[in-house]
Amino acid sequence: MKNKQYLYFFQDYNFVYKNQELRVTMTFGVCNSKNFETVDSMIAEADRLLYNGKISGKNSVRY
């Protein structure tokens, strides 16, 4: 799954800004556009999945 590859890349990457190491976490809410009649309903579902992932913890992909 490509989304998880991005997640692991950023999780393991050492970002440096002004000589200070930064840790980055990411959470994704992903849905298939074919399952929705409108763009608004698709975005609402992706947003719901995103917030579900944030509540559950960092570094996750929710489908």
CHARMM-style PDB file with segment names, atoms N, HN, CA, C and O in Angstrom:
ATOM      1  N   MET     1       0.832  -1.180   0.000  1.00  0.00      PROA
ATOM      2  CA  MET     1       0.000   0.000   0.000  1.00  0.00      PROA
ATOM      3  C   MET     1       0.875   1.242   0.000  1.00  0.00      PROA
ATOM      4  O   MET     1       1.693   1.449   0.896  1.00  0.00      PROA
ATOM      5  N   LYS     2       0.693   2.030  -0.986  1.00  0.00      PROA
ATOM      6  HN  LYS     2       0.028   1.862  -1.714  1.00  0.00      PROA
ATOM      7  CA  LYS     2       1.536   3.200  -1.149  1.00  0.00      PROA
ATOM      8  C   LYS     2       1.388   4.194   0.004  1.00  0.00      PROA
ATOM      9  O   LYS     2       2.376   4.803   0.413  1.00  0.00      PROA
ATOM     10  N   ASN     3       0.190   4.369   0.529  1.00  0.00      PROA
ATOM     11  HN  ASN     3      -0.613   3.874   0.197  1.00  0.00      PROA
ATOM     12  CA  ASN     3       0.000   5.317   1.630  1.00  0.00      PROA
ATOM     13  C   ASN     3       0.840   4.954   2.841  1.00  0.00      PROA
ATOM     14  O   ASN     3       1.429   5.829   3.476  1.00  0.00      PROA
ATOM     15  N   LYS     4       0.897   3.675   3.164  1.00  0.00      PROA
ATOM     16  HN  LYS     4       0.418   2.964   2.648  1.00  0.00      PROA
ATOM     17  CA  LYS     4       1.698   3.249   4.312  1.00  0.00      PROA
ATOM     18  C   LYS     4       3.180   3.428   4.038  1.00  0.00      PROA
ATOM     19  O   LYS     4       3.945   3.666   4.972  1.00  0.00      PROA
ATOM     20  N   GLN     5       3.611   3.321   2.788  1.00  0.00      PROA
ATOM     21  HN  GLN     5       2.989   3.128   2.029  1.00  0.00      PROA
ATOM     22  CA  GLN     5       5.013   3.569   2.464  1.00  0.00      PROA
ATOM     23  C   GLN     5       5.380   5.007   2.797  1.00  0.00      PROA
ATOM     24  O   GLN     5       6.451   5.253   3.352  1.00  0.00      PROA
ATOM     25  N   TYR     6       4.516   5.958   2.473  1.00  0.00      PROA
ATOM     26  HN  TYR     6       3.646   5.757   2.022  1.00  0.00      PROA
ATOM     27  CA  TYR     6       4.761   7.358   2.823  1.00  0.00      PROA
ATOM     28  C   TYR     6       4.795   7.522   4.337  1.00  0.00      PROA
ATOM     29  O   TYR     6       5.655   8.220   4.873  1.00  0.00      PROA
ATOM     30  N   LEU     7       3.872   6.886   5.011  1.00  0.00      PROA
ATOM     31  HN  LEU     7       3.173   6.319   4.576  1.00  0.00      PROA
ATOM     32  CA  LEU     7       3.795   6.969   6.452  1.00  0.00      PROA
ATOM     33  C   LEU     7       5.105   6.517   7.088  1.00  0.00      PROA
ATOM     34  O   LEU     7       5.646   7.207   7.952  1.00  0.00      PROA
ATOM     35  N   TYR     8       5.616   5.369   6.669  1.00  0.00      PROA
ATOM     36  HN  TYR     8       5.176   4.808   5.967  1.00  0.00      PROA
ATOM     37  CA  TYR     8       6.852   4.840   7.236  1.00  0.00      PROA
ATOM     38  C   TYR     8       8.054   5.688   6.849  1.00  0.00      PROA
ATOM     39  O   TYR     8       8.982   5.844   7.642  1.00  0.00      PROA
ATOM     40  N   PHE     9       8.048   6.237   5.637  1.00  0.00      PROA
ATOM     41  HN  PHE     9       7.295   6.111   4.993  1.00  0.00      PROA
ATOM     42  CA  PHE     9       9.150   7.103   5.216  1.00  0.00      PROA
ATOM     43  C   PHE     9       9.273   8.302   6.156  1.00  0.00      PROA
ATOM     44  O   PHE     9      10.357   8.593   6.661  1.00  0.00      PROA
ATOM     45  N   PHE    10       8.164   8.988   6.385  1.00  0.00      PROA
ATOM     46  HN  PHE    10       7.284   8.751   5.975  1.00  0.00      PROA
ATOM     47  CA  PHE    10       8.207  10.179   7.234  1.00  0.00      PROA
ATOM     48  C   PHE    10       8.446   9.821   8.697  1.00  0.00      PROA
ATOM     49  O   PHE    10       9.068  10.593   9.427  1.00  0.00      PROA
ATOM     50  N   GLN    11       7.967   8.679   9.125  1.00  0.00      PROA
ATOM     51  HN  GLN    11       7.462   8.052   8.532  1.00  0.00      PROA
ATOM     52  CA  GLN    11       8.173   8.240  10.500  1.00  0.00      PROA
ATOM     53  C   GLN    11       9.654   8.000  10.773  1.00  0.00      PROA
ATOM     54  O   GLN    11      10.143   8.315  11.858  1.00  0.00      PROA
ATOM     55  N   ASP    12      10.367   7.448   9.805  1.00  0.00      PROA
ATOM     56  HN  ASP    12       9.970   7.192   8.924  1.00  0.00      PROA
ATOM     57  CA  ASP    12      11.771   7.092   9.993  1.00  0.00      PROA
ATOM     58  C   ASP    12      12.751   8.167   9.548  1.00  0.00      PROA
ATOM     59  O   ASP    12      13.943   8.068   9.838  1.00  0.00      PROA
ATOM     60  N   TYR    13      12.276   9.190   8.851  1.00  0.00      PROA
ATOM     61  HN  TYR    13      11.308   9.271   8.615  1.00  0.00      PROA
ATOM     62  CA  TYR    13      13.157  10.222   8.306  1.00  0.00      PROA
ATOM     63  C   TYR    13      13.517  11.234   9.393  1.00  0.00      PROA
ATOM     64  O   TYR    13      12.661  11.651  10.172  1.00  0.00      PROA
ATOM     65  N   ASN    14      14.768  11.617   9.437  1.00  0.00      PROA
ATOM     66  HN  ASN    14      15.464  11.278   8.804  1.00  0.00      PROA
ATOM     67  CA  ASN    14      15.224  12.624  10.391  1.00  0.00      PROA
ATOM     68  C   ASN    14      15.234  13.994   9.729  1.00  0.00      PROA
ATOM     69  O   ASN    14      16.127  14.304   8.940  1.00  0.00      PROA
ATOM     70  N   PHE    15      14.256  14.799  10.048  1.00  0.00      PROA
ATOM     71  HN  PHE    15      13.531  14.547  10.689  1.00  0.00      PROA
ATOM     72  CA  PHE    15      14.202  16.160   9.541  1.00  0.00      PROA
ATOM     73  C   PHE    15      15.046  17.030  10.451  1.00  0.00      PROA
ATOM     74  O   PHE    15      14.983  16.908  11.674  1.00  0.00      PROA
ATOM     75  N   VAL    16      15.840  17.913   9.850  1.00  0.00      PROA
ATOM     76  HN  VAL    16      15.891  18.012   8.856  1.00  0.00      PROA
ATOM     77  CA  VAL    16      16.664  18.832  10.627  1.00  0.00      PROA
ATOM     78  C   VAL    16      16.351  20.248  10.179  1.00  0.00      PROA
ATOM     79  O   VAL    16      16.362  20.559   8.988  1.00  0.00      PROA
ATOM     80  N   TYR    17      16.072  21.098  11.155  1.00  0.00      PROA
ATOM     81  HN  TYR    17      16.062  20.845  12.123  1.00  0.00      PROA
ATOM     82  CA  TYR    17      15.798  22.503  10.889  1.00  0.00      PROA
ATOM     83  C   TYR    17      16.546  23.329  11.932  1.00  0.00      PROA
ATOM     84  O   TYR    17      16.338  23.177  13.136  1.00  0.00      PROA
ATOM     85  N   LYS    18      17.410  24.197  11.446  1.00  0.00      PROA
ATOM     86  HN  LYS    18      17.579  24.320  10.468  1.00  0.00      PROA
ATOM     87  CA  LYS    18      18.230  25.041  12.331  1.00  0.00      PROA
ATOM     88  C   LYS    18      18.939  24.204  13.391  1.00  0.00      PROA
ATOM     89  O   LYS    18      18.888  24.504  14.584  1.00  0.00      PROA
ATOM     90  N   ASN    19      19.599  23.150  12.925  1.00  0.00      PROA
ATOM     91  HN  ASN    19      19.641  22.906  11.956  1.00  0.00      PROA
ATOM     92  CA  ASN    19      20.384  22.242  13.775  1.00  0.00      PROA
ATOM     93  C   ASN    19      19.552  21.524  14.838  1.00  0.00      PROA
ATOM     94  O   ASN    19      20.096  21.077  15.847  1.00  0.00      PROA
ATOM     95  N   GLN    20      18.262  21.409  14.625  1.00  0.00      PROA
ATOM     96  HN  GLN    20      17.820  21.772  13.805  1.00  0.00      PROA
ATOM     97  CA  GLN    20      17.406  20.715  15.571  1.00  0.00      PROA
ATOM     98  C   GLN    20      16.628  19.621  14.840  1.00  0.00      PROA
ATOM     99  O   GLN    20      16.008  19.864  13.805  1.00  0.00      PROA
ATOM    100  N   GLU    21      16.675  18.419  15.399  1.00  0.00      PROA
ATOM    101  HN  GLU    21      17.178  18.222  16.240  1.00  0.00      PROA
ATOM    102  CA  GLU    21      15.980  17.289  14.786  1.00  0.00      PROA
ATOM    103  C   GLU    21      14.487  17.370  15.072  1.00  0.00      PROA
ATOM    104  O   GLU    21      14.075  17.613  16.206  1.00  0.00      PROA
ATOM    105  N   LEU    22      13.685  17.167  14.041  1.00  0.00      PROA
ATOM    106  HN  LEU    22      14.020  16.970  13.120  1.00  0.00      PROA
ATOM    107  CA  LEU    22      12.236  17.207  14.156  1.00  0.00      PROA
ATOM    108  C   LEU    22      11.661  15.829  13.864  1.00  0.00      PROA
ATOM    109  O   LEU    22      12.062  15.183  12.896  1.00  0.00      PROA
ATOM    110  N   ARG    23      10.743  15.383  14.675  1.00  0.00      PROA
ATOM    111  HN  ARG    23      10.417  15.908  15.461  1.00  0.00      PROA
ATOM    112  CA  ARG    23      10.041  14.127  14.437  1.00  0.00      PROA
ATOM    113  C   ARG    23       8.687  14.462  13.828  1.00  0.00      PROA
ATOM    114  O   ARG    23       7.978  15.342  14.318  1.00  0.00      PROA
ATOM    115  N   VAL    24       8.332  13.758  12.764  1.00  0.00      PROA
ATOM    116  HN  VAL    24       8.908  13.044  12.366  1.00  0.00      PROA
ATOM    117  CA  VAL    24       7.092  14.020  12.044  1.00  0.00      PROA
ATOM    118  C   VAL    24       6.189  12.794  12.134  1.00  0.00      PROA
ATOM    119  O   VAL    24       6.640  11.665  11.943  1.00  0.00      PROA
ATOM    120  N   THR    25       4.922  13.023  12.425  1.00  0.00      PROA
ATOM    121  HN  THR    25       4.555  13.941  12.580  1.00  0.00      PROA
ATOM    122  CA  THR    25       3.937  11.948  12.388  1.00  0.00      PROA
ATOM    123  C   THR    25       2.850  12.338  11.390  1.00  0.00      PROA
ATOM    124  O   THR    25       2.616  13.521  11.143  1.00  0.00      PROA
ATOM    125  N   MET    26       2.197  11.342  10.827  1.00  0.00      PROA
ATOM    126  HN  MET    26       2.387  10.381  11.027  1.00  0.00      PROA
ATOM    127  CA  MET    26       1.151  11.602   9.835  1.00  0.00      PROA
ATOM    128  C   MET    26       0.002  10.631  10.049  1.00  0.00      PROA
ATOM    129  O   MET    26       0.198   9.474  10.421  1.00  0.00      PROA
ATOM    130  N   THR    27      -1.187  11.127   9.808  1.00  0.00      PROA
ATOM    131  HN  THR    27      -1.346  12.067   9.506  1.00  0.00      PROA
ATOM    132  CA  THR    27      -2.379  10.293   9.829  1.00  0.00      PROA
ATOM    133  C   THR    27      -3.181  10.609   8.568  1.00  0.00      PROA
ATOM    134  O   THR    27      -3.375  11.775   8.223  1.00  0.00      PROA
ATOM    135  N   PHE    28      -3.646   9.563   7.884  1.00  0.00      PROA
ATOM    136  HN  PHE    28      -3.489   8.616   8.164  1.00  0.00      PROA
ATOM    137  CA  PHE    28      -4.390   9.721   6.637  1.00  0.00      PROA
ATOM    138  C   PHE    28      -5.796   9.152   6.783  1.00  0.00      PROA
ATOM    139  O   PHE    28      -5.993   8.133   7.445  1.00  0.00      PROA
ATOM    140  N   GLY    29      -6.756   9.802   6.173  1.00  0.00      PROA
ATOM    141  HN  GLY    29      -6.596  10.629   5.635  1.00  0.00      PROA
ATOM    142  CA  GLY    29      -8.099   9.259   6.004  1.00  0.00      PROA
ATOM    143  C   GLY    29      -8.298   9.065   4.506  1.00  0.00      PROA
ATOM    144  O   GLY    29      -8.283  10.036   3.750  1.00  0.00      PROA
ATOM    145  N   VAL    30      -8.485   7.820   4.069  1.00  0.00      PROA
ATOM    146  HN  VAL    30      -8.498   7.031   4.683  1.00  0.00      PROA
ATOM    147  CA  VAL    30      -8.518   7.492   2.640  1.00  0.00      PROA
ATOM    148  C   VAL    30      -9.817   6.769   2.299  1.00  0.00      PROA
ATOM    149  O   VAL    30     -10.222   5.847   3.006  1.00  0.00      PROA
ATOM    150  N   CYS    31     -10.464   7.186   1.224  1.00  0.00      PROA
ATOM    151  HN  CYS    31     -10.135   7.935   0.650  1.00  0.00      PROA
ATOM    152  CA  CYS    31     -11.657   6.478   0.764  1.00  0.00      PROA
ATOM    153  C   CYS    31     -11.659   6.451  -0.764  1.00  0.00      PROA
ATOM    154  O   CYS    31     -10.956   7.223  -1.417  1.00  0.00      PROA
ATOM    155  N   ASN    32     -12.464   5.548  -1.314  1.00  0.00      PROA
ATOM    156  HN  ASN    32     -13.035   4.922  -0.783  1.00  0.00      PROA
ATOM    157  CA  ASN    32     -12.559   5.367  -2.752  1.00  0.00      PROA
ATOM    158  C   ASN    32     -13.689   6.238  -3.301  1.00  0.00      PROA
ATOM    159  O   ASN    32     -14.829   6.137  -2.847  1.00  0.00      PROA
ATOM    160  N   SER    33     -13.383   7.072  -4.251  1.00  0.00      PROA
ATOM    161  HN  SER    33     -12.457   7.154  -4.620  1.00  0.00      PROA
ATOM    162  CA  SER    33     -14.379   8.002  -4.791  1.00  0.00      PROA
ATOM    163  C   SER    33     -15.545   7.287  -5.477  1.00  0.00      PROA
ATOM    164  O   SER    33     -16.624   7.864  -5.610  1.00  0.00      PROA
ATOM    165  N   LYS    34     -15.346   6.062  -5.907  1.00  0.00      PROA
ATOM    166  HN  LYS    34     -14.469   5.594  -5.799  1.00  0.00      PROA
ATOM    167  CA  LYS    34     -16.415   5.325  -6.593  1.00  0.00      PROA
ATOM    168  C   LYS    34     -17.554   4.941  -5.651  1.00  0.00      PROA
ATOM    169  O   LYS    34     -18.641   4.585  -6.106  1.00  0.00      PROA
ATOM    170  N   ASN    35     -17.312   5.010  -4.337  1.00  0.00      PROA
ATOM    171  HN  ASN    35     -16.429   5.298  -3.967  1.00  0.00      PROA
ATOM    172  CA  ASN    35     -18.324   4.612  -3.362  1.00  0.00      PROA
ATOM    173  C   ASN    35     -19.238   5.761  -2.941  1.00  0.00      PROA
ATOM    174  O   ASN    35     -20.085   5.575  -2.068  1.00  0.00      PROA
ATOM    175  N   PHE    36     -19.088   6.946  -3.543  1.00  0.00      PROA
ATOM    176  HN  PHE    36     -18.399   7.097  -4.253  1.00  0.00      PROA
ATOM    177  CA  PHE    36     -19.838   8.115  -3.106  1.00  0.00      PROA
ATOM    178  C   PHE    36     -20.484   8.822  -4.290  1.00  0.00      PROA
ATOM    179  O   PHE    36     -19.933   8.865  -5.390  1.00  0.00      PROA
ATOM    180  N   GLU    37     -21.671   9.377  -4.035  1.00  0.00      PROA
ATOM    181  HN  GLU    37     -22.118   9.341  -3.141  1.00  0.00      PROA
ATOM    182  CA  GLU    37     -22.400  10.065  -5.100  1.00  0.00      PROA
ATOM    183  C   GLU    37     -21.928  11.502  -5.296  1.00  0.00      PROA
ATOM    184  O   GLU    37     -22.016  12.040  -6.400  1.00  0.00      PROA
ATOM    185  N   THR    38     -21.428  12.124  -4.231  1.00  0.00      PROA
ATOM    186  HN  THR    38     -21.356  11.686  -3.335  1.00  0.00      PROA
ATOM    187  CA  THR    38     -20.987  13.515  -4.338  1.00  0.00      PROA
ATOM    188  C   THR    38     -19.583  13.673  -3.767  1.00  0.00      PROA
ATOM    189  O   THR    38     -19.128  12.875  -2.948  1.00  0.00      PROA
ATOM    190  N   VAL    39     -18.923  14.709  -4.215  1.00  0.00      PROA
ATOM    191  HN  VAL    39     -19.292  15.358  -4.881  1.00  0.00      PROA
ATOM    192  CA  VAL    39     -17.596  15.024  -3.697  1.00  0.00      PROA
ATOM    193  C   VAL    39     -17.691  15.377  -2.215  1.00  0.00      PROA
ATOM    194  O   VAL    39     -16.829  14.990  -1.426  1.00  0.00      PROA
ATOM    195  N   ASP    40     -18.729  16.104  -1.839  1.00  0.00      PROA
ATOM    196  HN  ASP    40     -19.430  16.418  -2.480  1.00  0.00      PROA
ATOM    197  CA  ASP    40     -18.895  16.492  -0.438  1.00  0.00      PROA
ATOM    198  C   ASP    40     -19.020  15.276   0.483  1.00  0.00      PROA
ATOM    199  O   ASP    40     -18.442  15.261   1.570  1.00  0.00      PROA
ATOM    200  N   SER    41     -19.767  14.266   0.056  1.00  0.00      PROA
ATOM    201  HN  SER    41     -20.237  14.279  -0.826  1.00  0.00      PROA
ATOM    202  CA  SER    41     -19.914  13.073   0.895  1.00  0.00      PROA
ATOM    203  C   SER    41     -18.604  12.293   0.974  1.00  0.00      PROA
ATOM    204  O   SER    41     -18.298  11.702   2.010  1.00  0.00      PROA
ATOM    205  N   MET    42     -17.832  12.288  -0.106  1.00  0.00      PROA
ATOM    206  HN  MET    42     -18.081  12.768  -0.948  1.00  0.00      PROA
ATOM    207  CA  MET    42     -16.533  11.622  -0.101  1.00  0.00      PROA
ATOM    208  C   MET    42     -15.566  12.331   0.855  1.00  0.00      PROA
ATOM    209  O   MET    42     -14.870  11.681   1.635  1.00  0.00      PROA
ATOM    210  N   ILE    43     -15.530  13.653   0.789  1.00  0.00      PROA
ATOM    211  HN  ILE    43     -16.096  14.181   0.155  1.00  0.00      PROA
ATOM    212  CA  ILE    43     -14.654  14.424   1.671  1.00  0.00      PROA
ATOM    213  C   ILE    43     -15.075  14.259   3.133  1.00  0.00      PROA
ATOM    214  O   ILE    43     -14.227  14.153   4.020  1.00  0.00      PROA
ATOM    215  N   ALA    44     -16.372  14.238   3.376  1.00  0.00      PROA
ATOM    216  HN  ALA    44     -17.060  14.324   2.656  1.00  0.00      PROA
ATOM    217  CA  ALA    44     -16.859  14.046   4.744  1.00  0.00      PROA
ATOM    218  C   ALA    44     -16.407  12.699   5.298  1.00  0.00      PROA
ATOM    219  O   ALA    44     -16.023  12.612   6.465  1.00  0.00      PROA
ATOM    220  N   GLU    45     -16.445  11.654   4.485  1.00  0.00      PROA
ATOM    221  HN  GLU    45     -16.757  11.724   3.537  1.00  0.00      PROA
ATOM    222  CA  GLU    45     -16.003  10.324   4.933  1.00  0.00      PROA
ATOM    223  C   GLU    45     -14.493  10.302   5.162  1.00  0.00      PROA
ATOM    224  O   GLU    45     -14.034   9.759   6.168  1.00  0.00      PROA
ATOM    225  N   ALA    46     -13.721  10.876   4.256  1.00  0.00      PROA
ATOM    226  HN  ALA    46     -14.094  11.317   3.440  1.00  0.00      PROA
ATOM    227  CA  ALA    46     -12.269  10.936   4.439  1.00  0.00      PROA
ATOM    228  C   ALA    46     -11.923  11.711   5.706  1.00  0.00      PROA
ATOM    229  O   ALA    46     -11.011  11.329   6.439  1.00  0.00      PROA
ATOM    230  N   ASP    47     -12.641  12.787   5.962  1.00  0.00      PROA
ATOM    231  HN  ASP    47     -13.382  13.096   5.367  1.00  0.00      PROA
ATOM    232  CA  ASP    47     -12.424  13.590   7.157  1.00  0.00      PROA
ATOM    233  C   ASP    47     -12.772  12.794   8.422  1.00  0.00      PROA
ATOM    234  O   ASP    47     -12.050  12.858   9.417  1.00  0.00      PROA
ATOM    235  N   ARG    48     -13.870  12.052   8.379  1.00  0.00      PROA
ATOM    236  HN  ARG    48     -14.457  12.001   7.571  1.00  0.00      PROA
ATOM    237  CA  ARG    48     -14.259  11.211   9.519  1.00  0.00      PROA
ATOM    238  C   ARG    48     -13.182  10.172   9.813  1.00  0.00      PROA
ATOM    239  O   ARG    48     -12.827   9.942  10.969  1.00  0.00      PROA
ATOM    240  N   LEU    49     -12.665   9.545   8.750  1.00  0.00      PROA
ATOM    241  HN  LEU    49     -12.954   9.732   7.811  1.00  0.00      PROA
ATOM    242  CA  LEU    49     -11.604   8.548   8.910  1.00  0.00      PROA
ATOM    243  C   LEU    49     -10.331   9.178   9.475  1.00  0.00      PROA
ATOM    244  O   LEU    49      -9.667   8.591  10.329  1.00  0.00      PROA
ATOM    245  N   LEU    50     -10.001  10.362   8.999  1.00  0.00      PROA
ATOM    246  HN  LEU    50     -10.541  10.839   8.305  1.00  0.00      PROA
ATOM    247  CA  LEU    50      -8.819  11.073   9.485  1.00  0.00      PROA
ATOM    248  C   LEU    50      -8.921  11.328  10.984  1.00  0.00      PROA
ATOM    249  O   LEU    50      -7.989  11.020  11.727  1.00  0.00      PROA
ATOM    250  N   TYR    51     -10.022  11.878  11.431  1.00  0.00      PROA
ATOM    251  HN  TYR    51     -10.779  12.128  10.828  1.00  0.00      PROA
ATOM    252  CA  TYR    51     -10.188  12.174  12.853  1.00  0.00      PROA
ATOM    253  C   TYR    51     -10.256  10.903  13.693  1.00  0.00      PROA
ATOM    254  O   TYR    51      -9.793  10.892  14.834  1.00  0.00      PROA
ATOM    255  N   ASN    52     -10.825   9.838  13.146  1.00  0.00      PROA
ATOM    256  HN  ASN    52     -11.202   9.847  12.220  1.00  0.00      PROA
ATOM    257  CA  ASN    52     -10.826   8.548  13.825  1.00  0.00      PROA
ATOM    258  C   ASN    52      -9.387   8.084  14.044  1.00  0.00      PROA
ATOM    259  O   ASN    52      -9.049   7.582  15.116  1.00  0.00      PROA
ATOM    260  N   GLY    53      -8.539   8.254  13.026  1.00  0.00      PROA
ATOM    261  HN  GLY    53      -8.814   8.663  12.155  1.00  0.00      PROA
ATOM    262  CA  GLY    53      -7.130   7.889  13.145  1.00  0.00      PROA
ATOM    263  C   GLY    53      -6.397   8.743  14.162  1.00  0.00      PROA
ATOM    264  O   GLY    53      -5.570   8.231  14.917  1.00  0.00      PROA
ATOM    265  N   LYS    54      -6.685  10.031  14.195  1.00  0.00      PROA
ATOM    266  HN  LYS    54      -7.357  10.447  13.582  1.00  0.00      PROA
ATOM    267  CA  LYS    54      -6.029  10.922  15.156  1.00  0.00      PROA
ATOM    268  C   LYS    54      -6.412  10.583  16.591  1.00  0.00      PROA
ATOM    269  O   LYS    54      -5.576  10.659  17.492  1.00  0.00      PROA
ATOM    270  N   ILE    55      -7.666  10.211  16.809  1.00  0.00      PROA
ATOM    271  HN  ILE    55      -8.345  10.149  16.078  1.00  0.00      PROA
ATOM    272  CA  ILE    55      -8.107   9.835  18.147  1.00  0.00      PROA
ATOM    273  C   ILE    55      -7.427   8.547  18.594  1.00  0.00      PROA
ATOM    274  O   ILE    55      -7.098   8.387  19.769  1.00  0.00      PROA
ATOM    275  N   SER    56      -7.217   7.631  17.652  1.00  0.00      PROA
ATOM    276  HN  SER    56      -7.483   7.761  16.697  1.00  0.00      PROA
ATOM    277  CA  SER    56      -6.637   6.325  17.961  1.00  0.00      PROA
ATOM    278  C   SER    56      -5.128   6.369  18.163  1.00  0.00      PROA
ATOM    279  O   SER    56      -4.556   5.432  18.721  1.00  0.00      PROA
ATOM    280  N   GLY    57      -4.483   7.423  17.726  1.00  0.00      PROA
ATOM    281  HN  GLY    57      -4.947   8.183  17.273  1.00  0.00      PROA
ATOM    282  CA  GLY    57      -3.034   7.535  17.860  1.00  0.00      PROA
ATOM    283  C   GLY    57      -2.414   8.105  16.616  1.00  0.00      PROA
ATOM    284  O   GLY    57      -3.101   8.391  15.635  1.00  0.00      PROA
ATOM    285  N   LYS    58      -1.118   8.269  16.660  1.00  0.00      PROA
ATOM    286  HN  LYS    58      -0.560   8.037  17.457  1.00  0.00      PROA
ATOM    287  CA  LYS    58      -0.391   8.874  15.546  1.00  0.00      PROA
ATOM    288  C   LYS    58       0.053   7.806  14.549  1.00  0.00      PROA
ATOM    289  O   LYS    58       0.057   6.610  14.838  1.00  0.00      PROA
ATOM    290  N   ASN    59       0.425   8.288  13.368  1.00  0.00      PROA
ATOM    291  HN  ASN    59       0.422   9.260  13.134  1.00  0.00      PROA
ATOM    292  CA  ASN    59       0.988   7.416  12.324  1.00  0.00      PROA
ATOM    293  C   ASN    59       0.046   6.289  11.932  1.00  0.00      PROA
ATOM    294  O   ASN    59       0.339   5.115  12.162  1.00  0.00      PROA
ATOM    295  N   SER    60      -1.081   6.650  11.342  1.00  0.00      PROA
ATOM    296  HN  SER    60      -1.319   7.603  11.156  1.00  0.00      PROA
ATOM    297  CA  SER    60      -1.995   5.614  10.890  1.00  0.00      PROA
ATOM    298  C   SER    60      -2.648   5.996   9.575  1.00  0.00      PROA
ATOM    299  O   SER    60      -2.744   7.171   9.220  1.00  0.00      PROA
ATOM    300  N   VAL    61      -3.090   4.981   8.869  1.00  0.00      PROA
ATOM    301  HN  VAL    61      -3.012   4.026   9.157  1.00  0.00      PROA
ATOM    302  CA  VAL    61      -3.852   5.161   7.630  1.00  0.00      PROA
ATOM    303  C   VAL    61      -5.184   4.477   7.852  1.00  0.00      PROA
ATOM    304  O   VAL    61      -5.232   3.282   8.144  1.00  0.00      PROA
ATOM    305  N   ARG    62      -6.275   5.231   7.715  1.00  0.00      PROA
ATOM    306  HN  ARG    62      -6.237   6.202   7.478  1.00  0.00      PROA
ATOM    307  CA  ARG    62      -7.622   4.694   7.925  1.00  0.00      PROA
ATOM    308  C   ARG    62      -8.357   4.647   6.602  1.00  0.00      PROA
ATOM    309  O   ARG    62      -8.365   5.617   5.845  1.00  0.00      PROA
ATOM    310  N   TYR    63      -8.980   3.495   6.329  1.00  0.00      PROA
ATOM    311  HN  TYR    63      -8.973   2.706   6.943  1.00  0.00      PROA
ATOM    312  CA  TYR    63      -9.710   3.296   5.078  1.00  0.00      PROA
ATOM    313  C   TYR    63     -11.184   3.153   5.366  1.00  0.00      PROA
ATOM    314  OT1 TYR    63     -11.979   2.976   4.443  1.00  0.00      PROA
TER     315      TYR     63
END
